[in-house]
Amino acid sequence: MGLKQTEIPAKRKSQTWRAVVLGLWLVAGLGAAEPKTLIFFGDSLTAGLGVDPDEAFPALIQQKLDARGRAWRVVNAGLSGETTAGGLRRLDWILRQRVDILVLALGGNDGLRGIDPASSRSNLDAMIKRVRARYPAAKVVLAGMQMPANLGADYTRQFAAMYPDLARENQTALIPFLLEGVGGVPGLNQADGIHPTAAGHKIVAETVWRVLEPLL
């Protein structure tokens, strides 16, 4: 009896210690888990030219994620003046960090410069394929753009059509028109008539969120 009375507490002590160590290990593992990464890869519209960085739509998406307790880190990789050719050259640098979702929002500057849509399309296609080659599990969202009618009916039609065509061919999610409800609305754009105001960015964020949320 005396031997058993000394062994049972020792056994329970060992079990308790193992449980404490396991619990600490689980807590440490959860604390060390890195958030997933959402990259917005675009031009001045993405960068938030003319508004406070916290008012640009990528920052508003981060706020939505935080409010819902989603462990995601938003990276605003917008660069003013960026074309699809420039984006293709810059992409490898962006892909040095892990990518879980990349929103590709380029092409607007191509259109305003009258670049052949076939060239823009080729660059966008190459970027989609490069992201997937580097991160096979990553999801790509293509953000469509439209050009003003003064560039000619044929050009604007070809330009607008390349986004849904690319999305279908590459099986990516598509935001049909990034500036839906904002483009061409004076009260929602700055004096240049191109870049959204803070109020405009709120609408853009809602447009993006509708497509993005199911992918999270």
C-alpha positions in Angstrom: 0.0 0.0 0.0 2.8 2.4 0.9 4.4 1.9 -2.5 1.2 2.6 -4.4 0.4 5.7 -2.4 3.8 7.2 -3.5 3.5 6.1 -7.1 0.1 7.4 -7.9 0.8 11.1 -7.1 4.0 10.9 -9.1 2.1 9.5 -12.1 -0.5 12.2 -11.9 2.2 14.8 -11.6 3.8 13.5 -14.8 0.5 13.6 -16.6 -0.3 17.1 -15.4 3.2 18.3 -16.5 2.7 16.8 -20.0 -0.7 18.5 -20.3 0.8 21.8 -19.3 3.6 21.5 -21.8 1.2 20.4 -24.6 -1.1 23.4 -23.8 1.8 25.8 -23.9 3.0 24.3 -27.2 -0.5 24.7 -28.8 -0.8 28.3 -27.6 2.7 29.1 -28.9 1.8 27.6 -32.2 -1.3 29.6 -32.5 0.4 32.8 -31.6 3.2 32.2 -34.1 0.7 31.5 -37.0 1.3 34.2 -39.7 -1.7 35.9 -41.3 -2.4 35.3 -44.9 -1.3 37.9 -47.4 -3.5 39.8 -49.8 -1.7 41.9 -52.3 -3.2 44.7 -54.4 -1.0 45.1 -57.4 -2.0 48.1 -59.4 -1.4 51.7 -60.4 -2.3 55.1 -58.9 -5.9 54.0 -58.3 -4.6 51.3 -56.0 -2.0 53.5 -54.5 -4.7 56.0 -53.5 -3.2 59.1 -55.3 -4.6 62.3 -53.9 -6.2 60.7 -50.7 -4.8 59.7 -47.3 -3.3 56.2 -47.4 -5.9 55.1 -44.9 -8.6 56.2 -47.2 -7.5 54.2 -50.3 -9.6 51.1 -51.0 -6.8 48.6 -50.0 -6.7 50.1 -46.5 -10.5 49.9 -46.3 -10.4 46.2 -47.2 -7.9 45.8 -44.3 -10.4 47.5 -42.0 -13.1 45.1 -43.2 -10.9 42.1 -42.6 -9.9 43.3 -39.1 -13.5 44.0 -38.2 -14.5 40.5 -39.0 -11.5 39.0 -37.2 -9.9 37.6 -40.4 -6.2 37.0 -40.1 -5.1 38.7 -43.3 -2.4 41.2 -44.0 -3.1 43.6 -46.9 -0.2 44.9 -49.0 -0.8 47.9 -51.1 1.6 47.4 -54.1 0.1 50.2 -56.2 2.5 52.5 -58.1 1.4 55.7 -59.8 1.9 55.7 -63.5 2.4 51.9 -63.7 1.5 50.1 -67.0 1.1 46.4 -67.6 4.6 46.3 -69.0 6.0 48.0 -65.9 4.0 45.7 -63.7 5.4 42.6 -65.4 8.9 43.9 -64.8 8.1 44.7 -61.1 6.2 41.5 -60.3 9.2 39.3 -59.3 10.1 41.8 -56.6 6.6 41.7 -55.2 6.5 37.9 -55.3 9.5 37.7 -52.9 6.8 37.6 -50.2 4.2 34.9 -49.9 1.0 35.5 -51.8 -2.3 34.0 -50.9 -4.5 36.3 -53.0 -3.3 38.8 -55.5 -5.7 41.4 -57.0 -4.3 42.5 -60.4 -5.5 46.0 -61.1 -3.5 47.2 -64.1 -4.2 48.4 -67.6 -5.7 51.8 -67.0 -2.5 53.7 -67.9 -2.1 51.5 -71.0 -5.5 52.6 -72.2 -4.9 56.2 -71.6 -1.7 56.0 -73.6 -3.4 54.2 -76.4 -1.3 51.1 -76.1 -2.5 48.2 -78.2 -4.9 46.0 -76.1 -3.2 42.9 -77.5 0.1 44.0 -75.8 -1.7 44.8 -72.5 -3.5 41.5 -72.6 -0.2 39.6 -73.2 1.3 41.3 -70.1 -1.6 40.6 -67.9 -1.7 37.0 -69.0 2.0 36.7 -68.2 1.5 38.2 -64.8 -1.3 35.8 -63.9 0.8 32.8 -65.0 3.9 34.0 -63.1 2.0 34.4 -59.9 0.6 30.8 -60.2 4.0 29.4 -61.2 5.5 30.9 -58.0 2.6 30.2 -55.7 0.4 27.4 -57.2 -2.2 27.7 -54.3 -2.6 31.5 -54.7 -5.8 33.0 -56.0 -5.7 35.7 -58.6 -8.4 38.3 -58.9 -8.5 40.4 -62.1 -9.8 43.9 -61.8 -11.3 45.2 -65.1 -11.1 48.7 -66.4 -12.9 50.7 -69.1 -11.8 53.6 -71.3 -13.7 56.8 -72.1 -15.6 56.8 -75.4 -13.3 59.5 -76.9 -10.7 56.9 -77.5 -12.9 55.4 -80.2 -15.5 52.7 -80.2 -13.3 49.9 -81.5 -10.5 50.6 -79.0 -12.8 50.9 -75.9 -14.5 47.7 -76.9 -11.3 45.7 -77.3 -9.9 47.1 -74.1 -12.9 46.3 -72.0 -13.2 42.8 -73.5 -9.7 41.7 -72.6 -10.5 41.4 -68.9 -13.4 39.0 -69.0 -11.6 37.0 -71.7 -8.5 36.7 -69.6 -10.5 35.8 -66.5 -12.3 33.1 -68.4 -9.1 31.7 -70.0 -7.2 31.7 -66.8 -10.1 30.8 -64.5 -9.6 33.8 -62.2 -12.1 35.7 -60.3 -13.2 39.0 -62.0 -14.1 42.4 -60.8 -15.9 43.5 -64.0 -15.1 47.2 -63.6 -13.0 48.5 -60.7 -14.6 52.0 -60.8 -18.2 50.8 -61.1 -20.5 53.5 -59.8 -17.5 55.9 -59.5 -16.0 56.4 -62.9 -17.5 59.5 -64.6 -19.3 60.7 -61.5 -17.9 64.2 -60.7 -18.7 64.2 -57.0 -16.8 61.0 -56.4 -13.6 61.9 -58.3 -10.9 64.5 -57.8 -10.4 67.5 -60.1 -8.6 65.3 -62.7 -11.7 63.3 -63.2 -9.7 60.1 -63.0 -8.8 59.4 -59.4 -11.5 58.8 -56.8 -12.1 60.9 -53.7 -12.2 59.3 -50.3 -15.9 58.8 -50.8 -15.2 57.2 -54.2 -12.7 54.8 -52.6 -15.4 53.6 -50.2 -17.5 52.6 -53.2 -14.6 50.9 -54.8 -13.9 49.0 -51.6 -17.4 47.7 -51.6 -17.1 46.6 -55.3 -13.9 44.8 -54.5 -15.3 43.2 -51.3 -18.2 41.6 -53.1 -15.8 39.6 -55.3 -13.1 39.1 -52.7 -15.0 37.9 -49.6 -16.0 34.5 -51.0 -12.4 33.8 -51.7 -11.1 34.4 -48.2 
